Amino acid sequence: MRIRSSWAVLVAVLAGFLWGTGSSRAEEVAATKPGSGANAEFVGASTCLGCHADKEGFKKNLHSRSFLNAKNIEFEKSCETCHGPGSLHAAAGGDKSNPDFLTIRNPSKLKAADGNASCMQCHESGHRMHWKGSTHEMKNVSCQSCHSMHDEKANGGKAPLLAKASPAETCYQCHAEKKAQIRKSGHMPLVEGKMGCTGCHNPHGSPAEKLLAKNNVMETCFQCHQDKRGPFLWDHAPAREGGCAVCHDPHGSHNEKMLVTRAPMLCQRCHVGGRHPATAYGFSAADRVSNRLAYKGCVNCHFQVHGSNHPSGKYLNR
Amino acid sequence: MNFYRMLNIAAAALLFAAPAFAEVRQGLDFKYQHRNQKTVNGEPSAIPTEYGEIPNGLILEKYKIDFEAEKYFIDAEVTNLGLNNQNARVEGGDPGKLMWKAGWDKMPHLFSNEARTLYKDEGNGRLTISDTLQSFNQPLTAAGYNDSIKIQLAAAQPVPLGFEVETSNMDMHYRLAPDLTLSFGGWRQTKQGTKPQPASFGFSNAVEVAAPIDWATNEAFFDMELAKKEYQLAFSYRMSDFRNNIPSLTWDNPRRLVDQAASSSGYSTGDQSASGQLANAPSNTAHVFKVEGGFALPMNSRFSFEGGYQQWKAFNPMLAYTVNTSIRPGGVAGANNPVPPFDASRRENLPDPNVDTNIESFSYLGKLAMRPAESIRVALTHDFYLHENKNKQYTMPGWGMFDQLWHQEQVQTPREGFSDAKTKLAVDYDINSWLSGDVGVMRTYKKQTREINRINEYEGSLGFTIRPSRDFFVNVSGLHQERRGNGMDFQHYVRTVSAATGRSYFSDAPGMRRPDVADRNRNQGRVQVQWNHGEVQASVSARMTQDIYRQGKGSTTGDDPVVHPGLMGLITDQTQAYGADVSVPLFGGVSADLFYEYDFSRRHLRSSQTACAGSTAGTSVGLGLPGEPACGAGTLAPTVMTQDPRTRWETLMRDHSHVAGIALNWLPLAKLKTLIGYEMVSTRQNLDPINAGEFASTAADPYVSFPTSRRFQQTARARAEYRFTDSLAMAANYQYDKFDATDFAYGEVPLRDLGNASIFLGANPIRNWYSHTVSLATNYRF
């Protein structure tokens, strides 16, 4: 019944959106798109650089140098490939009050979807194959939010032309809480620069949840932790079925091994009965004196928590 | 050594080729550093970093050389030369036509520099203790052994605890035709060293050894892509081969020199076998095939798809049930110690000489993304993932428990697998020029081999994106998710049937709230704000998740009204995270960078119940039911098997974390940059009982909260950099680091005495320490 109600609410909300004030969108597009530049002609990069001398570095960056080989576009035509024909804009001579000045197409000033369309003319392949309909695309994230086509900050002008000094710094622009979380005592070597967010995530869209680079959490972790891949004679069911994130928080944790909480309570989230006393270990002075509490807790004995290939490994202790 | 030879050859080749390039740029960063680190509270030593060293002396931080020609470029870079976290990479090519890169990276993973062990590594996974020590300990009483082992551990040998990861990679990207590209390459990673490995002999004898690691992974890939403007099609193949050169670990028991099968009373004390053996991670191979693509459709629409197949295989010799040669017919039998009908230490008595395991995965995705009007975007996605376990399945007659005794019970090896099928519809609508809204609905259907084997998950989400100007952005979203299973599949649970009562006692309690499968309602909210105006940059993000677990359908009791009647396990789980990141100019050339995060989690955990035992330990006499002895009466005490509601306990686990940093930059002169900064990471964990049950908590020994566990790391730094010329800059740095921690698991819990001594490596990861580091750094570009 409750599920049915939730669906009804969602359908109502969706209908509300469709019925909403969409007409103003057309005015917005007219204002931001270079529609009035229909009569403009191509003038060439030399003309552009005459005023935009600060973009001189574009000649040497990866983006510009790829044009000829990848798309058979001479450098002279490179600026207007993305910005549209610039004769009217150039003729305006920097006079911002002149309507022709606005006829140039500046993807970073357009709505995200319109700006991204420029990039996707060439880049709808490789890691961006599933960009359309992805979380970031649907949330109006623009390519320019992460990439700088002219003045890249990372990697000396080579791929991937990031707007910030590293892939992680780029992601922290919106995911501020992750910047701090990764500094906790149990963390992966992001702070040390040995890996980046894109080691696990594909921000351009992927078939998996959380924009994971692989099909699921388990496969993502096995990229580096092949020793956990098994397959095992005796699996630990949640490690196989639920994925590594049932017990680990890959973005950083107070606990060793980035565990979401400490043993034995970590294990007692599921194993609260069973052959061991269902004791609240440690809450009384008497049972605080227990190996089950110290150091790795349950893992002191059940150390093959990821699975065992030993014929006596049923309880993951061999 | 080989690496340095290769580096020299590469460097010589690059310099020789330099005249062919129009432009050569080089950069050199080096520093002289001195670090003075001390421990506090009398701790012996500590490791300040898990993933790299901070050495004294002259350090070459970075050398970079770039060659540029009209069409080609080569960039090479070496960092931390000679240190254990050094890295080298070179890349080059003709952009858009041929790009290639190669790299080599070294990274330590340090656990401790103060570990001590009784064991000697004889190679090939064999850790030994001297016969003299074993024979000395063997006749000792439990109390005598406990005293003895303390003395022996104090005199134990230091052992390095950590391993080194070396990674080499090379790959190439070549455009065969304007629309056709090929990519191929390889990757090799080795991990060698030691890791702390629990290696117990029984419930009360926790033993930890420095287990040797010698792993190597080789991977290769080949991708081919046809990318037209209207459609794209890509094929990829990846192979990953993991080799564990130490397939098993065998270690001596410090308590015994000669094997003996356990009596019933020896089950938990673990002093019967002369050694133990475990199977290390199996060598395995994975093959991954993937086809993906997409094509444009009318009305600004696009369909993209992906299909994949994977196979993971392991094939390893199966170890014997036990290395205890006394576990054979004619051995000592006891109540908990049935004698196997064969010699369990001989491999010919195994069901198969090899472990033959195999998992195959199939996946596909179809996504229709549409923009039927300027202001609306729609995405309909369906994906499916099948993780099919095709392991060879064995029926085992029983197993060796901790190499101490034989547990006779016919059991079949499991085949854990699952499938997920997700269908999602998302709609984003631009309401006006500055406001967008999005709604999404998703249904996930999961099938699994055990526990709750069929699950439906429904999710609805709603969000708004507010972008009044290109400098300001707000994203607010929330989702509600309901997960419902088909009920408890209790017949798959491992159980023991009581001879006295005929009732089932479960090893994994039915009804438990396994976080990944139990019925659950989830509420999640998210806010992201970003403001960039001139030199001011500010972002705030927050995420809140509340999980409420539910009873679900089906019997949690196996139709026995007194067995496990209540919810148990994880009841609720709440997490919140708030982060902020601000860069702002202040005055007179001073600017500030700040970040802060607070996160909080709260987990409510409830136990099942505990049955009662008589005065003789381990003798279950009743459940406190009508007609049976009352639990808690006379000599009866709560014990294993968890049935009496009066022994149920509940607790709250709370984690609080604060992470903050501030840096002030001051540019008093055009050529002088100064910085002072402070960062801290403070985390705190509390465990408080809500309801402790009426048996274990007494007036004399009441339940109390755990001691709070804390980590507190602080860093203060100051830097002044002066640029003498365009090519030369020098900087003076000072850094103060301090780490303080308390944790009951490492320091405040006295281990149980009387023969239950635990042998840990002494590798406490939370030693308190502080350090002062000064350095003079030079940056030279030429």
Interface residues (C-beta under 8 A of the other chain):
Chain A: R2 I3 S6 W7 V9 L10 V13 L14 F17 L18 G20 T21 G22 S24 R25 A26 E27 E28 V29 A31 K60 L62 R65 S66 F67 L68 N69 A70 K71 N72 S108 K109 K111 A113 Q121 E124 S125 G126 M129 H130 K132 G133 S134 E137 M138 K139 N140 G156 K158 A159 Y172 Q173 C174 H175 A176 E177 K178 K179 A180 Q181 R183 K184 S185 P189 E192 K194 P207 N215 N216 F222 C224 Q226 D227 K228 R229 G230 P231 F232 L233 W234 D235 A237 P238 R240 E241 G242 G243 V246 H254 N255 E256 V260 T261 R262 M265 Q268 R269 C270 H271 V272 G273 G274 R275 H276 P277 A278 T279 A280 G282 F283 S284 A285 A286 D287 R288 V289 S290 N291 L293 A294 Y295 K296 G297 V299 N300 C301 F303 Q304 H306 S308 N309 H310 P311 S312 G313 K314 Y315 N317 R318
Chain B: T49 E50 Y51 G52 D66 E68 F73 D75 N85 E91 D94 P95 G96 K97 M99 D105 M107 R175 P178 Q189 Q197 P198 A199 S200 G202 F203 S204 A206 E208 W215 T217 E225 A227 K229 Q232 A234 S240 F242 N244 G276 Q277 L278 A279 A281 P282 N284 A286 E292 G293 G294 R302 S304 E306 G308 W312 K313 A314 N316 M318 L319 A320 Y321 T322 L350 P351 V355 T357 N358 I359 S361 S363 L365 K367 L368 A369 R371 A373 E374 S375 I376 R377 A379 L380 T381 D383 Y385 H387 N389 N391 Y394 M396 W399 G400 M401 F402 D403 V411 T413 P414 E416 G417 F418 D420 A426 V427 D428 Y429 D430 I431 N432 S433 S436 G437 D438 V439 V441 Q448 T449 R450 E451 Y458 G460 L462 G463 T465 R467 R470 N475 H480 E482 F506 S507 D508 A509 M512 R513 R514 P515 D516 V517 Q528 Q530 S539 V540 S541 A542 R543 H564 M568 G569 L570 A577 Y578 G579 A580 D581 F595 Y596 E597 D599 S601 R603 L605 R606 S607 S608 Q609 T610 P638 T639 V640 M641 T642 T647 R648 W649 T651 M653 D655 S657 V659 A660 E679 V681 T683 R684 Q685 L687 P689 A692 G693 A696 S697 D701 P702 Y703 V704 S705 F706 S709 R711 Q713 A741 F744 A745 Y746 V749 P750 L751 R752 D753 N756 S758 F760 P765 I766
